[in-house]
Amino acid sequence: MIKILENNGYLYIGILIIASIAIVHIKMLMIKKSNEFDKKINATINIFSSTTDINDIFNRLLENLYEILDYDIAISVLKNGNNFELTACHGCEEETNISSYLKDNKCIELLKKITKSGTTYYIKDLKKADYTNYSTGIELLLLYHMRSLFIIPIIYKENIYGAVIMLNHKKSAYNEGERANVFSFVRQVAIAIENATLFQKLKDVDKMKTDFLSTVSHELRTPLTSIIGFAEMVKRKFEGVIVEQLDLENDKNKIAVIKIKRDINIILSEGDRLSCLINDLLDISRMEAGKISLNMREIDIEEIINQVITLTNPIIRDKSVQVILNIRESLPKIMADKDKLLQVIINLISNAIKFTQQGCIVCTARAVEENVIVSISDTGIGIREEDKKNIFEKFSQVGDTLTNKPKGTGLGLAICKYIIEEHGGEIWVESEIEKGSDFSFSIPISRKK
């Protein structure tokens, strides 16, 4: 009897040891599965950072859900006001009109309830009488022989974006742990949907701004053209007819003529300046809308720089500044839009003149590998280090905004950047305060296609 008890004791101890080992093994497997799931979630979430298209995100959501948890049918819906719209459906037959069932009042009521609560909704068995009476949509699911229904709300903070509906032909297809994992995954994807939504709003605002600038610029251009035209006509009539009939020996007449000439010249110079600003606004709005195309042809870059220097000579007539062309080598011809490149070089040389009170502006060009590099160097005031990173951004201007803000819209360099990049080149700046600036750009000798 004692031997039997001893044997049973050893048996019990053996069973306890085996059970303990099994429990430890199961726990290790659970930890391993949890770690694998976390890795899979992290790898999958990274996929969503590469797109800002909401429909694409919803479609990828269903594709990646299948990797985490099997389903027979999966549907994603986007909340639009008080309704829910179908964005993607996997496993459904093409002829099935899922959208019509989403318009069912009871279906809308259920989705609203789930998304508002922020919790998941799970039906283990759709064949139960309670559920078959709930919605006409359940009848459709039963025709597909579906038994389990799992609905996950897509929510980020307080923003409701929609829901995911998962269906399985098995009864009680998803356990509590699996449902928690899917809920966690969908919450992560909701962040990508939030980012895509914000990005779309920014694009819409940017488009509205571009359209507004284009409309206003066009509306301003017509009356401004008339103002400049009439001012030029007044100047010609005044100087050619009226002045000749006046007694300029009279001091009052002489002072009046000087004042009128000055005022007319101010109208014309300010009109020209405003015309340049409007042209910049129109250029940037057309560029943002993708309405500018390049007229590519073979051109001589040295000839263009010479032409610009000739055009800018009147600007430096009253300044202690020289513009020098320094090209020491024969340059290859490049494929470029002559007018657009002319616009870039005019802008860069004009800026150099604007910020250089005395000294010189040197224009150089050289061939480096497959590019021609053009540089405009000045001995002006220079650019602060913190301003360099934004210098080519729209509406960016250098100088104190209260006491020393330069004239202009801050669009010139942004336009230059766009034109150069459209040619397949780059533009950059090197500068030191009180020593000057060096603006350079590269243009490929043979344009990349």
C-alpha positions in Angstrom: 0.0 0.0 0.0 2.8 2.4 0.9 4.6 1.5 -2.3 1.5 2.3 -4.3 1.2 5.7 -2.6 4.8 6.4 -3.2 4.4 5.6 -6.9 1.3 7.8 -7.1 3.3 10.6 -5.4 6.0 10.4 -8.1 3.3 10.3 -10.7 1.7 13.5 -9.4 5.0 15.2 -9.1 5.8 14.2 -12.7 2.4 15.5 -13.9 3.0 18.8 -12.1 6.5 19.2 -13.7 5.1 18.4 -17.2 2.2 20.8 -16.6 4.6 23.6 -15.4 6.9 23.0 -18.5 3.8 23.2 -20.7 2.6 26.4 -19.1 6.0 28.0 -19.5 6.2 26.8 -23.1 2.7 28.2 -23.8 3.6 31.6 -22.3 6.8 31.7 -24.4 4.8 30.9 -27.5 2.3 33.7 -26.6 5.2 36.2 -26.0 6.8 35.1 -29.3 3.5 35.5 -31.2 2.9 38.9 -29.5 6.4 40.1 -30.6 5.8 38.8 -34.1 2.5 40.6 -34.2 4.1 43.9 -33.0 6.8 43.6 -35.7 4.2 42.9 -38.3 2.1 45.9 -37.2 5.1 48.2 -37.2 6.2 47.0 -40.6 2.7 47.4 -42.0 2.1 50.9 -40.5 5.2 52.1 -42.3 3.5 51.3 -45.6 0.8 53.9 -44.9 3.3 56.7 -44.5 4.1 56.6 -48.2 0.6 57.7 -49.4 -1.7 60.7 -48.7 -4.6 59.4 -50.8 -7.5 58.5 -48.5 -9.0 55.9 -50.9 -5.6 54.2 -51.3 -5.2 54.1 -47.5 -8.6 52.4 -47.1 -7.8 49.9 -49.7 -4.4 49.1 -48.2 -6.1 48.8 -44.8 -8.2 45.9 -46.0 -5.2 44.3 -47.8 -3.0 44.4 -44.7 -5.8 43.4 -42.3 -5.9 40.0 -44.1 -2.2 39.5 -43.2 -3.2 40.0 -39.5 -6.5 38.2 -39.4 -8.3 36.1 -41.9 -11.6 37.2 -43.3 -13.9 36.1 -46.1 -15.3 39.6 -46.8 -14.0 43.0 -45.6 -15.6 46.4 -46.3 -14.3 49.8 -45.4 -16.6 52.8 -45.2 -15.9 56.5 -45.0 -18.0 58.8 -42.9 -19.3 61.7 -45.0 -21.6 64.0 -42.9 -24.4 61.8 -41.6 -23.9 59.0 -44.2 -21.3 56.3 -44.8 -19.8 55.7 -48.2 -18.2 52.6 -49.5 -14.4 53.1 -50.2 -13.2 49.5 -50.6 -14.6 45.9 -50.6 -12.5 42.7 -50.7 -14.2 39.3 -51.2 -17.5 40.7 -52.6 -18.8 39.8 -55.9 -18.8 42.7 -58.4 -22.6 42.6 -59.1 -23.3 43.0 -55.3 -24.5 46.5 -54.6 -23.1 47.0 -51.1 -23.6 50.8 -51.3 -27.4 50.4 -51.3 -27.2 48.4 -48.0 -25.1 51.1 -46.5 -28.0 53.5 -47.1 -30.3 51.4 -45.1 -31.5 53.4 -42.1 -30.9 50.6 -39.6 -27.4 50.0 -41.0 -26.6 53.8 -40.7 -28.0 53.8 -37.2 -25.7 50.8 -36.2 -22.6 52.4 -37.8 -23.3 55.7 -36.1 -23.7 54.0 -32.7 -20.4 52.1 -33.1 -18.4 55.0 -34.3 -19.8 57.3 -31.7 -19.0 54.8 -28.9 -15.4 54.3 -30.2 -15.6 50.6 -29.4 -15.8 47.5 -31.6 -19.0 45.5 -32.3 -18.9 41.7 -32.6 -21.6 39.2 -33.5 -20.5 35.6 -33.0 -23.4 34.1 -34.9 -25.5 36.0 -37.5 -28.1 33.2 -37.6 -29.5 34.1 -34.2 -33.0 35.5 -34.5 -32.0 38.8 -32.7 -29.7 39.8 -35.5 -31.8 38.6 -38.5 -34.5 41.0 -37.4 -32.1 43.9 -36.8 -31.3 45.0 -40.4 -32.2 44.0 -44.0 -28.5 44.0 -44.6 -28.1 40.9 -42.4 -30.1 38.9 -45.0 -27.5 39.7 -47.6 -24.8 38.5 -45.3 -26.6 35.2 -44.7 -26.9 34.7 -48.4 -23.1 34.7 -48.4 -23.2 32.1 -45.6 -21.5 34.5 -43.2 -21.7 33.7 -39.5 -19.3 36.2 -37.7 -19.5 39.9 -38.0 -16.8 42.3 -36.6 -17.0 46.1 -37.0 -14.1 48.3 -36.0 -14.5 52.1 -35.9 -11.8 54.3 -37.5 -11.2 57.1 -35.0 -8.4 59.5 -34.3 -8.8 61.6 -31.1 -12.3 62.9 -31.6 -12.4 62.7 -35.4 -14.6 59.9 -36.8 -13.4 58.7 -40.3 -15.5 55.6 -40.8 -15.4 51.9 -40.0 -14.1 48.5 -41.2 -16.6 45.6 -41.4 -15.0 42.0 -41.3 -17.0 38.9 -42.1 -16.3 35.2 -41.7 -18.2 32.1 -42.6 -17.2 30.5 -39.3 -19.2 31.0 -36.1 -17.2 32.8 -33.3 -14.3 33.3 -35.8 -12.4 35.9 -33.8 -11.3 35.5 -30.2 -10.8 38.4 -27.8 -7.1 38.7 -28.4 -7.4 38.8 -32.1 -10.1 41.5 -31.9 -7.9 43.6 -29.6 -5.0 43.3 -32.1 -7.1 44.4 -35.0 -8.6 47.3 -33.1 -5.1 48.4 -32.2 -4.0 48.2 -35.8 -6.9 50.2 -37.1 -6.3 52.9 -34.5 -2.7 53.2 -35.9 -4.0 53.5 -39.5 -6.4 56.2 -38.3 -3.4 58.4 -37.8 -2.4 58.0 -41.5 -6.0 58.9 -42.5 -5.8 62.0 -40.3 -2.6 63.1 -41.9 -4.0 62.4 -45.4 -7.1 64.5 -44.5 -5.0 67.4 -43.3 -2.8 67.2 -46.3 -5.8 67.3 -48.6 -7.2 70.4 -46.7 -3.8 72.1 -47.1 -3.9 71.3 -50.9 -7.4 72.7 -51.1 -6.4 75.9 -49.3 -3.2 76.2 -51.4 -5.3 75.8 -54.6 -7.8 78.5 -53.4 -4.9 80.8 -52.7 -3.4 80.2 -56.2 -6.7 80.7 -57.9 -7.3 83.9 -55.8 -3.8 85.3 -56.8 -4.4 84.5 -60.4 -7.9 86.1 -60.5 -6.8 89.2 -58.6 -3.6 89.6 -60.7 -5.7 89.4 -64.0 -8.2 91.9 -62.6 -5.4 94.4 -61.6 -3.5 94.0 -64.9 -6.2 95.6 -67.1 -6.7 98.9 -65.2 -3.0 99.1 -64.5 -2.2 98.9 -68.2 -4.6 101.8 -68.8 -3.1 103.8 -66.0 0.5 103.4 -67.4 -0.7 104.1 -71.0 -2.5 107.3 -70.0 0.4 108.4 -67.8 2.8 108.0 -70.8 0.4 109.9 -73.1 0.1 112.7 -70.5 3.9 112.9 -70.3 4.3 113.2 -74.1 1.6 115.8 -74.4 2.9 117.8 -71.4 6.5 117.8 -72.5 5.8 118.1 -76.3 2.9 120.6 -76.3 2.1 122.3 -73.0 5.7 123.0 -71.8 6.5 124.7 -75.1 3.7 127.2 -74.6 4.7 128.1 -71.1 7.0 131.0 -70.1 9.8 129.1 -68.4 11.5 132.3 -67.4 8.7 132.7 -64.9 9.9 131.0 -61.6 6.4 129.7 -60.7 6.0 128.1 -64.1 9.5 126.6 -63.9 8.8 125.1 -60.4 5.4 123.8 -61.5 6.9 122.1 -64.6 9.6 120.4 -62.5 7.0 119.1 -60.0 4.6 117.8 -62.7 7.4 116.0 -64.5 8.5 114.4 -61.2 5.0 113.4 -60.3 4.4 111.8 -63.8 7.7 109.9 -63.5 6.7 108.6 -60.1 3.3 107.4 -61.5 5.2 105.6 -64.4 7.9 104.1 -62.2 5.4 102.9 -59.5 3.2 101.6 -62.3 6.1 99.6 -63.8 7.0 98.3 -60.4 3.4 97.2 -59.7 3.3 95.6 -63.2 6.4 93.5 -62.3 4.7 92.4 -59.0 1.6 91.4 -60.9 3.6 89.5 -63.4 5.4 87.6 -60.6 2.0 86.7 -59.0 0.7 85.4 -62.4 3.9 83.5 -63.0 3.8 81.7 -59.6 0.1 80.9 -59.9 0.7 79.4 -63.4 3.6 77.4 -62.1 1.7 76.0 -59.2 -1.1 75.1 -61.5 1.4 73.4 -63.9 0.4 75.6 -66.8 3.9 76.7 -67.8 5.7 74.7 -70.5 9.3 75.1 -71.6 10.2 76.1 -75.2 13.5 74.1 -75.4 16.1 75.0 -78.0 19.8 75.3 -78.3 21.1 78.5 -76.8 24.4 80.3 -76.0 24.5 81.1 -72.3 27.2 83.8 -72.7 25.0 85.7 -75.1 22.1 85.7 -72.7 24.3 87.0 -69.8 25.7 89.8 -72.1 22.1 90.7 -73.1 21.0 91.0 -69.4 24.1 93.1 -68.5 23.1 95.5 -71.3 19.5 95.7 -70.1 20.6 96.4 -66.5 23.1 99.2 -67.3 20.5 102.0 -66.9 19.7 100.7 -63.3 23.4 101.2 -62.2 23.9 104.6 -63.8 23.4 106.4 -60.5 25.2 103.9 -58.3 28.9 103.2 -57.6 28.5 99.7 -58.9 30.0 97.8 -61.9 28.6 94.7 -63.5 31.4 92.6 -65.0 31.3 89.5 -67.2 34.1 87.0 -66.5 34.0 84.0 -68.7 37.5 82.5 -69.4 36.6 79.4 -71.4 34.5 78.5 -74.5 31.2 77.2 -73.3 29.1 74.4 -74.9 25.6 75.4 -76.0 22.8 74.2 -73.8 19.2 73.1 -74.4 17.0 75.5 -72.5 14.1 77.9 -72.7 15.8 81.2 -73.7 13.1 83.5 -72.3 12.8 81.7 -69.0 16.6 81.6 -68.5 16.7 85.3 -69.4 14.1 85.9 -66.6 16.3 84.0 -64.1 19.5 85.9 -64.9 17.6 89.3 -64.9 16.2 88.5 -61.5 19.6 87.4 -60.0 21.5 90.4 -61.4 18.7 92.9 -60.4 18.7 91.5 -56.8 22.5 91.9 -56.7 22.2 95.5 -57.8 19.4 96.1 -55.3 21.5 95.0 -52.3 24.9 96.4 -53.4 25.5 100.1 -52.8 29.1 100.1 -54.1 31.6 97.6 -55.5 31.1 95.1 -58.3 28.8 92.3 -59.5 30.7 89.6 -61.3 28.9 87.2 -63.7 30.7 83.9 -64.4 29.9 80.7 -66.3 31.9 77.5 -66.6 31.4 73.9 -67.7 31.6 71.3 -65.0 31.1 67.7 -66.1 27.6 67.5 -67.8 26.5 71.0 -66.6 27.0 74.6 -67.2 27.2 76.5 -63.9 26.3 80.2 -63.9 27.3 82.4 -60.8 26.3 86.0 -59.9 28.6 87.3 -57.2 28.2 90.7 -55.5 29.9 92.7 -52.7 26.6 93.7 -51.1 25.1 93.3 -47.6 25.1 89.5 -47.6 22.4 87.1 -46.2 22.1 85.9 -42.6 22.6 82.2 -42.0 19.0 81.8 -40.7 17.6 83.4 -43.9 19.5 81.1 -46.3 17.2 78.1 -45.8 14.1 80.0 -46.7 15.5 82.3 -49.4 14.0 80.3 -52.3 10.6 79.9 -50.6 7.5 81.9 -51.9 7.1 85.3 -50.3 10.4 85.1 -48.5 12.3 88.4 -48.2 15.6 89.3 -46.6 15.8 92.3 -44.3 14.1 93.8 -41.3 10.3 93.6 -41.9 9.7 96.9 -40.1 12.7 99.1 -41.0 14.5 97.7 -44.0 12.0 95.5 -46.0 13.0 95.5 -49.7 10.5 96.2 -52.3 8.9 93.3 -54.0 6.7 90.3 -53.4 9.4 87.8 -52.4 8.5 85.6 -55.4 11.5 86.3 -57.7 13.8 83.6 -56.2 11.0 81.1 -55.9 10.2 81.6 -59.6 14.0 81.2 -60.4 14.1 77.9 -58.4 11.0 76.6 -60.3 12.4 77.5 -63.7 15.9 76.0 -63.0 14.5 72.8 -61.5 12.1 72.4 -64.6 15.3 72.5 -66.7 16.7 69.6 -64.5 19.2 71.9 -62.7 19.8 73.2 -59.2 20.1 76.7 -57.6 21.9 77.6 -54.4 23.4 80.5 -52.5 26.6 81.1 -50.5 26.8 84.3 -48.5 28.5 86.2 -45.6 27.1 89.2 -43.9 28.8 92.5 -45.0 30.9 90.6 -47.6 28.4 89.7 -50.3 26.5 86.8 -51.8 27.1 84.3 -54.6 24.0 82.9 -56.3 24.7 80.0 -58.6 22.6 77.6 -60.7 23.4 74.6 -62.9 21.8 73.7 -66.3 22.5 70.3 -67.9 24.3 70.5 -71.2 22.1 67.7 -72.4 18.7 67.9 -70.7 17.6 64.8 -68.8 14.4 63.3 -70.1 
